[in-house]
Amino acid sequence: MTTAITNEILNKALLQPEKDRARIAEALIASLDIKTDPDIELAWQQEIDKRLSEIDKGVVKCIPWEEVRDRLYKNANAQG
């Protein structure tokens, strides 16, 4: 694919709503032919299960994405 076509696709994708951009990103990442280590995949799944359990039990408090994003931007701007 030429750079012009790639740029056109990218520019159109960036104009899409956030949820659609997330779906596009997920599909593109999933399409990469990356070998995964089954042990690492298992460890990640166990970590995900543990965190979901902590959320379900009320052990941890979730922070809305908008708040996290605002904190990140604030910290990035404070650092220069």
Helices and strands as residue ranges (DSSP letters): H 3-14, H 18-31, H 38-57, H 65-79
